[in-house]
Amino acid sequence: MPDEISQLIPINPLEAGSSEDGPAFCISPFNLPMDSISIQSKASGHRPQRGGTQLKPKFHETASFIVTKPNGQRSVSLMLWQNGKVRPSGNVTIPPNHEIPKPGEIVECRYLYAFKESGLIYQPVFLGKRDDIVHEECTTAQLKYKAESMKLAA
Protein backbone atom coordinates (compact mmCIF):
# COMPACT_ATOMS: atom_id res chain seq x y z
CA MET A 1 0.00 0.00 0.00
CA PRO A 2 2.72 2.64 0.77
CA ASP A 3 4.18 2.14 -2.73
CA GLU A 4 0.75 2.84 -4.25
CA ILE A 5 0.42 6.04 -2.23
CA SER A 6 3.85 7.27 -3.35
CA GLN A 7 2.66 6.87 -6.97
CA LEU A 8 -0.19 9.35 -6.46
CA ILE A 9 0.23 13.00 -7.46
CA PRO A 10 -2.28 15.88 -7.56
CA ILE A 11 -3.83 16.46 -10.99
CA ASN A 12 -3.39 20.22 -10.40
CA PRO A 13 -0.32 20.24 -8.14
CA LEU A 14 0.05 23.10 -5.66
CA GLU A 15 3.27 25.08 -5.85
CA ALA A 16 5.46 25.03 -2.76
CA GLY A 17 8.38 27.30 -1.94
CA SER A 18 11.86 25.79 -1.83
CA SER A 19 15.38 26.58 -0.85
CA GLU A 20 18.77 24.92 -1.26
CA ASP A 21 18.00 22.73 1.77
CA GLY A 22 14.70 21.55 0.31
CA PRO A 23 11.12 22.75 0.64
CA ALA A 24 10.81 25.89 2.75
CA PHE A 25 7.07 25.42 3.21
CA CYS A 26 4.28 23.21 1.96
CA ILE A 27 0.63 24.10 1.40
CA SER A 28 -1.75 21.59 2.95
CA PRO A 29 -4.94 21.14 0.89
CA PHE A 30 -6.85 20.70 4.17
CA ASN A 31 -6.23 24.38 5.02
CA LEU A 32 -7.33 25.71 1.63
CA PRO A 33 -10.95 26.67 0.85
CA MET A 34 -11.71 23.48 -1.07
CA ASP A 35 -14.14 20.63 -0.47
CA SER A 36 -11.99 17.98 -2.19
CA ILE A 37 -8.87 17.34 -4.26
CA SER A 38 -8.33 15.18 -7.33
CA ILE A 39 -5.41 12.77 -7.51
CA GLN A 40 -4.28 10.10 -9.95
CA SER A 41 -1.43 7.67 -10.45
CA LYS A 42 1.75 9.01 -12.10
CA ALA A 43 1.67 6.13 -14.57
CA SER A 44 -1.92 6.62 -15.71
CA GLY A 45 -1.48 9.70 -17.91
CA HIS A 46 -4.36 11.74 -19.29
CA ARG A 47 -7.30 10.16 -21.08
CA PRO A 48 -10.10 12.28 -22.56
CA GLN A 49 -12.76 9.74 -21.58
CA ARG A 50 -14.44 9.87 -18.19
CA GLY A 51 -13.48 7.53 -15.39
CA GLY A 52 -10.14 5.92 -14.94
CA THR A 53 -7.62 6.00 -12.16
CA GLN A 54 -8.53 9.35 -10.60
CA LEU A 55 -9.53 9.57 -6.94
CA LYS A 56 -11.39 12.49 -5.38
CA PRO A 57 -11.37 12.33 -1.58
CA LYS A 58 -13.70 14.88 0.04
CA PHE A 59 -13.03 16.90 3.17
CA HIS A 60 -16.05 16.07 5.33
CA GLU A 61 -16.86 17.67 8.67
CA THR A 62 -19.10 16.51 11.51
CA ALA A 63 -21.39 18.46 13.82
CA SER A 64 -24.07 17.82 16.43
CA PHE A 65 -27.63 18.98 15.67
CA ILE A 66 -30.94 19.07 17.53
CA VAL A 67 -33.83 17.20 15.87
CA THR A 68 -36.88 19.46 15.45
CA LYS A 69 -39.40 17.11 13.79
CA PRO A 70 -39.76 13.98 11.65
CA ASN A 71 -40.40 14.71 7.96
CA GLY A 72 -42.35 11.62 7.00
CA GLN A 73 -40.67 8.53 5.64
CA ARG A 74 -37.15 8.35 7.18
CA SER A 75 -35.87 11.91 7.50
CA VAL A 76 -35.80 14.54 10.25
CA SER A 77 -35.35 18.33 10.36
CA LEU A 78 -32.28 19.71 12.13
CA MET A 79 -31.52 22.97 13.94
CA LEU A 80 -28.66 24.74 15.69
CA TRP A 81 -28.46 27.70 18.08
CA GLN A 82 -27.07 31.02 16.82
CA ASN A 83 -26.87 33.95 19.26
CA GLY A 84 -29.67 32.50 21.38
CA LYS A 85 -31.99 31.98 18.39
CA VAL A 86 -32.99 28.82 16.54
CA ARG A 87 -31.47 28.44 13.07
CA PRO A 88 -32.76 25.66 10.74
CA SER A 89 -29.90 23.52 9.40
CA GLY A 90 -31.62 21.26 6.89
CA ASN A 91 -32.75 17.64 6.86
CA VAL A 92 -31.01 14.30 7.12
CA THR A 93 -32.19 10.83 6.08
CA ILE A 94 -32.09 8.17 8.77
CA PRO A 95 -30.82 4.77 7.54
CA PRO A 96 -33.14 1.75 8.03
CA ASN A 97 -30.78 0.19 10.60
CA HIS A 98 -31.30 3.16 13.01
CA GLU A 99 -34.33 4.29 15.00
CA ILE A 100 -35.79 7.62 13.93
CA PRO A 101 -34.72 10.20 16.55
CA LYS A 102 -37.45 12.02 18.46
CA PRO A 103 -37.77 15.83 18.48
CA GLY A 104 -35.33 17.33 20.98
CA GLU A 105 -32.75 14.54 20.67
CA ILE A 106 -29.20 15.39 19.61
CA VAL A 107 -27.70 13.65 16.57
CA GLU A 108 -24.27 13.65 14.93
CA CYS A 109 -24.13 14.22 11.16
CA ARG A 110 -21.33 14.30 8.62
CA TYR A 111 -21.60 16.97 5.91
CA LEU A 112 -19.48 18.50 3.17
CA TYR A 113 -20.05 22.18 4.06
CA ALA A 114 -22.74 24.62 5.20
CA PHE A 115 -24.09 27.62 3.32
CA LYS A 116 -23.32 30.89 5.16
CA GLU A 117 -26.51 32.67 4.01
CA SER A 118 -29.02 29.96 4.92
CA GLY A 119 -27.11 27.85 7.46
CA LEU A 120 -28.20 24.67 5.65
CA ILE A 121 -25.77 21.76 5.45
CA TYR A 122 -24.84 20.11 2.13
CA GLN A 123 -24.74 16.32 1.66
CA PRO A 124 -25.65 15.40 5.27
CA VAL A 125 -25.19 11.80 6.46
CA PHE A 126 -26.66 10.56 9.76
CA LEU A 127 -23.98 9.08 12.04
CA GLY A 128 -25.99 8.39 15.20
CA LYS A 129 -27.60 9.78 18.34
CA ARG A 130 -25.59 11.62 21.01
CA ASP A 131 -26.36 11.66 24.71
CA ASP A 132 -23.03 13.05 25.93
CA ILE A 133 -23.66 16.75 25.16
CA VAL A 134 -26.35 19.32 25.96
CA HIS A 135 -28.46 21.42 23.59
CA GLU A 136 -26.45 24.58 24.31
CA GLU A 137 -23.40 22.99 22.67
CA CYS A 138 -25.25 22.60 19.35
CA THR A 139 -24.35 25.97 17.82
CA THR A 140 -23.51 27.29 14.37
CA ALA A 141 -19.92 27.83 15.58
CA GLN A 142 -19.20 24.14 14.80
CA LEU A 143 -20.02 24.52 11.09
CA LYS A 144 -17.53 24.73 8.22
CA TYR A 145 -18.96 27.09 5.61
CA LYS A 146 -18.62 26.82 1.87
CA ALA A 147 -15.61 28.81 0.70
CA GLU A 148 -16.06 31.64 -1.74
CA SER A 149 -14.40 31.09 -5.10
CA MET A 150 -10.67 31.44 -4.90
CA LYS A 151 -9.38 34.33 -7.01
CA LEU A 152 -5.99 33.55 -8.48
CA ALA A 153 -3.55 36.36 -9.07
CA ALA A 154 -2.76 36.89 -12.74
N, C-alpha and C positions, 0 to 999 in steps of 0.2 A: 504493500500500500504506500509507504513513503516514496518509493520510486515513481509511482503514478502521480503523486502530488507534486513532485519536483518537475514533472513534465507539463504542468499546467501553467499557462501564462494568461494575463488579462488580454481580452480582445482589443481594448483601447487602453494600453498601459498608461499608468500615471507617471509623470516625470518626478524624479527625486533628485535632490541636490547631491553633489559628490565633491570629494576632495582627494588629495593624493593618498590619504590613508583609507579611502573607501567612502561609502555613503555618509554624508554629513547629517542627513535627516531622511525620513521616509514618511510618506503620507499614507495613513491607514484609511481604507475605504469606509470603515465603520464610523469615522468621525466626519465624513463628508455628507452633504445633504442628498443622499441617494437612498433608494429603497432596495436596491440589489446591484450586483455586478455580473458581468458575463465573462466566463472563462472557457478556454478550450485547450486541447492538447497541442503542444508545439508541432507534433508530427502530422496533425490533421489537415493543415492548410485551409484555404478558403474554398468553399463550394457555393455556387449561387442558389442551389436548392435549399429548401427549409429542412430543419432537423440536422442531425449529425452528432458531433461529439461535444457540442457546446453545453455548458452547465450554467444555470443562473440562480445561485443561492440568494434568498431574500433575507433582509434584515428585519425580522419580526420583533415585536415588543410584547410585553404582557402587562395587564393592569387588572385591578379589582373593581367591579361594578356592582351596583345595587339593582336588583330586579324590581321593575315597577309593575309589570303585568304580563300574563301569558297572551300570546297573539294568535291563538288558535293553532291547530296542528302542533308542531314541535318547536316553536320559537318563543322568545321572551323579549320584552323591551328592557333597555338598560338606562341607567342614569348615573351621574356623578354630581358632587357638590362643587360649586364655584362661587366663592365669596359669600357663602351662606345661602345660596340659591340653588335650586335644582336645575341641572342642565341635562337634557336628553342626550344619550350617546349612541343610539341606534338599536339594532336588534341582533340577536344571535340565535342560530339554530341549535337545538339540543339533540345530540345523537341518541339513537334508540336504546343504547346500552346505559343511559343515565336517566334518573328521575327528573321531571321538569321542576325547576326551582320555584318556590312560592314567592309571591311579592314580599319584598323586604329582606330576602336572603341575599348574601354576598356571593358573587361568582367570579372566577378568574377566567379571563379571555385573552387569547393571543390575537394580535391584529398587525397589519402592515404599517399603518399610520392613521392619524386623525386629521380631520379638516378643521383648520383654525376658526373659520367663520361659523360653522354649524356645530362643531364639537363631535360630529358623528365619526365613528371608527370605520375603517375600510378593511374588508376581508376578515371579519371577526370569526374566531374559532373557539368554541366552548371547551375549557380545560377541566372545569370541576367547581364544586362548591367550596367556599372558605368559611371556616368558623373561628379562625384565629385572629381576625381583625374586627374593628368596629366600623360603623357607617361613616364616622367622621374622617376616617383614613381614605375613603373612596372619593378623591378629589381630582379635578382636571390637571393638577400639577404632575400626576404620574404619566400623562399622555405625551407621546412623541408626535409632533405635528408634521404634516406634509411640507417638505421644503419647497421654497419658491424656486423657479427655474434658475439654474446657475448661469451667470453671464460671464462668458470667457473674454478675457482681454484680447484685443486684436493685435 
